[in-house]
């Protein structure tokens, strides 16, 4: 699946951005929090999307059946 490759690449880029913010000593902790919150939320969404796509790849739904993601996903 090409989409999984794109998501992997996006996750690696987000990791680099987060590391860059963490290592920027010119920023206060509050500024770091404000910058990192949207990055970490984006990362969480991308990770869940990746897990869902991997599940669908490994467990394709039968014809005329729901995909079953809601049973697989452990939302917390």
Secondary structure, DSSP 4 states (H G I P E B T S, - for coil): -HHHHHHHHHHHHHHHHHHHHHH-TTS-HHHHHHHHHHHHHHHHHHHHHHHHHHHHHHSPPPTTS---HHHH----
